[in-house]
């Protein structure tokens, strides 16, 4: 009861919720991209379980945020991983039949959401950790309250993707931008960049966005071409 009666705790809780909402825009984009091709029922399940898993991992990550972010090469590796995730999200889905393929697609979407959120949260958790000041109750409550808002945001973005396909490309480009931002703030690269190439703070995120779009479109065309060739070969082999 003492915790509930402390006004400072309520103010800090509101701050944590605000930080989570502001910093979770790109996470909502990932959820929408990963779930956009699933059937409606599976979309809801993938969004709920994916967001829940991401929230749990983000809470754990926040506890160790300062130690993790000081490790060299972590952000560089995370940036490369996020680039690959963004490119994969632009590829057309494989056609499949039956419940097994559907479930596999849903679990793949959940896995993508959790991994991408974990990578992108490397920077985000610092803001939450600073506000929580080691108070686990505040941290958990803030993340739990933020979760429905993240789910709603991802659902809204997914609807926009269904109506305006260009939003898919823009969402993937945003992830590439975030990957570029992560890379230039790695403890290994940051001192050299600050001393010799501050322009990389603007150039690297833009390069990441362009690279994701170009690579995604290229691999998408290759995948579609391969599918057509297989279909033609199967048709020709029929008696």
C-alpha positions in Angstrom: 0.0 0.0 0.0 2.9 2.3 0.7 4.0 2.0 -3.0 0.5 2.9 -4.2 0.3 6.0 -2.0 3.6 7.4 -3.3 2.9 10.1 -5.9 6.5 9.8 -7.2 5.8 6.2 -8.2 2.7 7.1 -10.2 4.6 9.9 -12.0 7.5 7.5 -12.8 5.0 5.0 -14.1 3.4 7.5 -16.4 6.9 8.5 -17.7 7.7 4.8 -18.4 4.5 4.3 -20.3 5.2 7.5 -22.3 8.8 6.4 -23.1 7.5 3.0 -24.2 4.9 4.5 -26.5 7.3 7.0 -28.1 10.1 4.4 -28.6 7.8 1.6 -29.8 6.8 3.0 -33.1 9.3 0.9 -35.0 8.4 -2.2 -33.0 4.8 -1.8 -34.1 6.0 -1.6 -37.7 7.9 -5.0 -37.2 4.8 -6.6 -35.8 2.6 -5.4 -38.7 5.2 -6.5 -41.3 5.6 -9.9 -39.8 1.9 -10.6 -39.5 0.5 -9.0 -42.6 0.2 -12.2 -44.7 -1.3 -14.4 -42.0 -5.1 -15.2 -41.8 -7.0 -12.9 -39.6 -7.3 -15.4 -36.7 -3.6 -16.1 -36.7 -2.8 -12.4 -37.1 -4.4 -11.7 -33.7 -2.6 -14.6 -32.0 0.8 -13.8 -33.6 0.4 -10.1 -32.5 -0.6 -11.0 -29.0 2.0 -13.7 -28.4 4.7 -11.9 -30.3 4.2 -8.6 -28.4 4.0 -10.5 -25.1 7.3 -12.3 -25.8 8.9 -9.1 -26.8 7.7 -7.3 -23.7 9.1 -10.0 -21.4 12.5 -10.0 -23.2 12.6 -6.2 -23.1 12.0 -6.2 -19.3 14.9 -8.6 -18.8 17.1 -6.6 -21.2 16.3 -3.4 -19.3 17.7 -4.9 -16.1 21.0 -5.5 -17.8 20.8 -2.5 -20.2 23.8 -0.5 -19.0 26.1 -3.5 -19.0 25.0 -4.8 -22.4 25.2 -1.5 -24.2 28.8 -1.0 -23.1 29.9 -4.1 -24.8 31.8 -3.5 -28.1 30.4 -4.8 -31.4 27.0 -5.6 -29.9 25.2 -2.8 -31.8 27.1 -3.5 -35.0 26.0 -7.1 -34.9 22.5 -6.0 -34.0 22.4 -3.6 -36.9 23.4 -6.3 -39.4 20.8 -8.7 -37.9 18.1 -6.0 -38.2 19.0 -5.2 -41.8 18.6 -8.9 -42.6 15.2 -9.1 -40.8 14.0 -6.0 -42.7 15.0 -7.4 -46.1 13.3 -10.8 -45.3 10.1 -8.9 -44.4 10.0 -7.6 -48.0 10.1 -11.0 -49.6 6.9 -12.6 -50.8 5.6 -15.5 -48.6 5.8 -19.1 -49.8 2.5 -20.5 -50.7 1.4 -23.4 -48.5 -1.6 -25.5 -47.9 -3.1 -26.8 -44.7 -3.0 -26.1 -41.0 0.6 -27.1 -40.6 1.9 -24.5 -43.0 -0.4 -21.9 -41.4 0.9 -22.7 -37.9 4.5 -22.6 -39.2 3.8 -19.1 -40.6 2.4 -17.9 -37.3 5.3 -19.2 -35.3 7.7 -17.7 -37.8 6.0 -14.3 -37.4 6.2 -14.6 -33.6 9.9 -15.4 -33.8 10.6 -12.5 -36.1 8.7 -10.1 -33.8 10.6 -11.2 -30.7 14.1 -11.2 -32.3 13.5 -7.8 -34.1 12.1 -6.2 -30.9 15.1 -7.6 -28.9 17.5 -6.0 -31.3 15.8 -2.7 -31.6 15.3 -2.4 -27.9 19.0 -2.2 -27.2 18.7 1.6 -27.3 15.1 2.0 -26.2 15.6 0.3 -22.9 18.0 2.9 -21.7 15.2 5.5 -21.5 13.0 3.1 -19.6 15.8 2.0 -17.3 16.7 5.7 -16.5 13.1 6.4 -15.4 12.6 3.1 -13.5 15.8 3.7 -11.5 16.0 0.0 -10.6 12.4 -0.3 -9.5 11.3 -3.7 -11.0 7.6 -3.1 -10.1 7.6 0.2 -12.0 9.3 -1.4 -14.9 7.0 -4.4 -15.2 3.8 -2.3 -14.7 4.9 0.2 -17.4 5.7 -2.5 -19.9 2.4 -4.3 -19.3 0.3 -1.2 -19.6 2.2 -0.2 -22.8 1.5 -3.6 -24.4 -2.1 -3.1 -25.5 -1.1 0.3 -27.0 1.7 -1.4 -29.0 -0.8 -4.1 -30.2 -3.3 -1.5 -31.3 -0.7 0.5 -33.1 0.6 -2.6 -35.0 -3.0 -3.6 -35.9 -3.6 -0.1 -37.3 -0.4 -0.2 -39.3 -1.3 -3.6 -40.7 -4.6 -2.3 -42.0 -2.8 0.5 -43.7 -0.4 -2.0 -45.3 -3.4 -3.9 -46.7 -4.8 -0.7 -48.3 -1.6 0.9 -49.3 1.2 -1.6 -50.1 3.8 1.2 -50.2 3.5 1.3 -46.4 5.2 -2.1 -46.4 8.3 -0.7 -48.2 8.3 2.4 -45.9 8.1 0.1 -42.8 11.1 -2.0 -44.0 13.0 1.2 -44.8 12.4 2.4 -41.3 13.9 -0.7 -39.9 17.0 -0.2 -42.1 17.2 3.4 -40.8 17.2 2.1 -37.2 19.9 -0.4 -38.1 22.1 2.4 -39.4 21.5 4.4 -36.3 22.5 1.5 -34.1 25.7 0.8 -36.0 27.2 4.3 -35.7 26.6 4.4 -31.9 28.5 1.2 -31.2 31.2 1.8 -28.6 33.9 0.6 -31.1 32.8 2.9 -33.9 31.4 5.9 -32.0 34.7 7.6 -30.9 36.2 7.4 -34.4 33.0 8.7 -36.0 32.8 11.6 -33.6 36.4 12.6 -34.3 36.6 12.0 -38.0 33.2 11.5 -39.7 30.2 13.0 -37.9 28.4 13.0 -41.2 27.9 9.2 -40.8 25.3 9.9 -38.2 23.0 11.1 -41.0 24.5 9.0 -43.9 24.5 5.5 -42.2 20.8 5.5 -41.3 19.8 6.7 -44.8 22.1 4.1 -46.4 20.5 1.4 -44.2 17.0 2.4 -45.4 18.1 2.4 -49.1 20.0 -0.8 -48.8 17.0 -2.6 -47.3 14.6 -1.4 -50.0 17.0 -2.2 -52.9 18.1 -5.6 -51.5 14.5 -6.5 -50.6 13.2 -5.7 -54.1 16.0 -7.6 -55.7 15.6 -10.8 -53.7 11.8 -10.5 -54.0 12.1 -10.5 -57.8 14.5 -13.5 -57.7 12.1 -15.4 -55.5 9.1 -14.7 -57.7 11.2 -15.7 -60.8 12.2 -19.0 -59.2 8.6 -19.8 -58.3 7.5 -19.2 -61.8 10.2 -21.4 -63.2 9.3 -24.2 -60.9 5.6 -23.9 -61.9 6.6 -24.0 -65.6 8.8 -27.0 -65.1 6.0 -28.8 -63.2 3.5 -28.0 -65.9 5.8 -29.2 -68.7 6.5 -32.5 -66.9 2.8 -33.4 -66.7 1.8 -36.0 -69.4 
